[in-house]
Amino acid sequence: MRKFCLGSLTILEPLLLFCTHAIRMRDGRCAGVVLRVFRSIVPEFVPSHDSPLSSSIREFISTEVLQACILSLHEPYFVDLQKDLAQLIATILISYSPITNTPKQILLSLDRIQPEAVEKCIDYIMQQGVPPRQQRALVLDLLRDLKGVSVSEQFRISKPASAVRKERSKMQQEFMKEQPPTKLENRQASPSLEGVSGMFDEPQG
């Protein structure tokens, strides 16, 4: 079934389009599954005997899929999938960079990305024996200025812990100050609510 689907353009084209959109879906489980699927099929289109089908699929993955990965990498929602996204980006670069210049051009088109850094990253991950963990680290380092951070991380970045403690200490001092008597202290005690609460008690059997 896998071979049949990958060899039929009428099936593969809409399937790849759907999976590319799924990378951007705000569903962590769905996006994670699709990223693993893409990592398994990317090398399928680097055959020893090239074909027009393989060429068109490579260009689609090198543009649309790569861009979808970078966009998701930028969003805080996908912070837990950053390793999977980086691994797919590395797989695309390793598989297709020797054949087409498109993946490199996509990276070079990004703001705050230096051409020298792109060249260095691609050259290094293309070396034999580089483990996947290091491949991911190189991609994440290259795109570090584009990576999204979690909401909790954003809070820590925007307001350091020392500032939070300082504000809390100030609030505690204000609270501990002796407050002047107010009219509320001279009010009569509120009537008992036992009768009201009894209305909601379950009847005894």
N, C-alpha and C positions, 0 to 999 in steps of 0.2 A: 504493500500500500504506500509506504514511504517513497519508494523508487518511482511508483506510478505518479504520485502527486508532484514530485519534484521534476518529473520529465514532461509534464503536461502544462503548457503555458496557460491554457484556459482555466485550469484549476489553480495553478500556482500564483498567477497574478492577483486574483481577488483575495487569496489566502494571505499572501505577503502584505497586501494593503491593509487587511484587517489586523494582522499581527502588529504592523507598524503603528496603527492607531491605538492598539492595546498597550503599547509602551507608555502612552500618555494618559491612559485611563487611571483615574484615582481609585485604584483597587490594587493594593500591594500584592495580593496573592496572584491575581491575573497577570499583572505586569511581570512578576517574578517568573511565572511559568513561560511566558512568551520570550523573555530574555534568554532562558535556558534553551528554548527551541531554536532561537536564532543562532546561538553559539554552536549548536550541533549542525546546522545546515549551511552556515557561511562557508566552511571548507569544501562543501559539495560543488561549489561553482568555481573551483580552481582545478579543472580536469587537465589531464595531459594533452588531450585533443580538444581544443577550445571550440565553442559553437556560438552562434548568434544568441541563443537562449542564455547561455552562461554569461555572455558579455552584458546583455541588458539587465539581467538580475544583479550582477555585480555593481553596475552603475546605480541601480535603484537602492541597493543596500548601502552603497558608499555615500549616497546623498540623503535620501529620505530616512532610512533607519538610523544612520549616524547622527543626523540632525535631531531626530526624536530622542535619542539617548542623551545628547548634550542638553536639550531642553529639560528633560526629566531630571538630569543631574543637577540642574540649576534650581529646581524647586524644593522647598523644605519638605513637602509631602513625601517625596521619594528618598529621604535621607537614609532610610534603612536599606534601600536598594542600591546605594552608591557603588558598592563593591561589584554587584552584578552588572550594573551599567558600565562601569569602567572595564570589566572583563570583556564585555561584548565589543566595546570600542577597541580594545587591544586586539581582539580576534579579527576584527575587520581590518585594522592596520596591518597586522602580520600577514593575513591571507591575501589582501588585495593591493597593498602598496607596491609590491614588485611588478604588478600587472597594469595598474591604472594610477594616475596621479590625483584622482578625484578625492580620496580620503584626506590627503595632505592639503588640498586646496580648501576643503571645508574647514579644516582646523585653522588654516592661515587666514580665513575670512573672519574669524572671531576677533572681537575687540580684546585688547589687553593680552594677546597671545603673541609672543615674539617668534619670528621665523626661525631663529637659531634654536629656540627651545623645542619647536616642532620637529626640526631635523634631528636634533639630539635624541628626542624621545623615540622617534621611529627607528633610528639607527640602533639604539640600544635594545629595544624589545625585539628587533629582528634577529638579534644574535642567537645562536644555538645555545640551548640549555638554560635560558632565562625562565625561572619558575613562574607560574600564573600569579602568585602573590606579588612578585616583584613587578610583573607586567601591570597589574592593577595599580600598584603604588606609583609607577611612573606616569600612568595616565591621569591619576588623581592629582599628582603634583603638577602636571602640565596644565590642568584645568582648575587649579586651586582657587583662582580668582572668580571662577564661575560657579563653584560648588555652592549649593544651598545648605543651610544649617537648620537644625530642628528648632522648634519654638522655644524650648527650654534653653538651648544654646544661644539663641538670639537674645533672650532675657539676660543671660549671664554676660553676654558681650555688651549689651546696651547699658547695663547697670551692674558694676562690679559688686562683689559680696561686701567689700569694705564700706561702700556707700550705703548698701542696704542696712548693715549693722549700725552705721552712724545715724541713719534716719530712725531706726527702731529705738535706739538709745534716747534720742531726742523726744520721741513720742512717749517713752516710758517716764522720762523726767517730768513732762508736762502732766501726765496722768497722775503721778505721785504727789503733785503739788496740792496743798490744802485748798479745797474749793470753798468759796463763800456760801453761806446758807442761801437757799432759794425758796421761793414760795411753794415749791413742790414738797418741801419737807414739812410744811404746816398743813398739808392736806390731810383729811381724815383717811383712815385705812379703807382700802377698797372692800366692798362686801365680799363675803365668802362665795366661791364658785362651786362649792361642793354639790349644791343642788343641780347645777347645770351639768357637771361632770357625771352625776348619777344618772342623767337621762341616757347616757351612752353606754352604761354598764349593761352587760348581758344579764338577763333575768336568771335567777338561781332556780335550778330544777327541783 
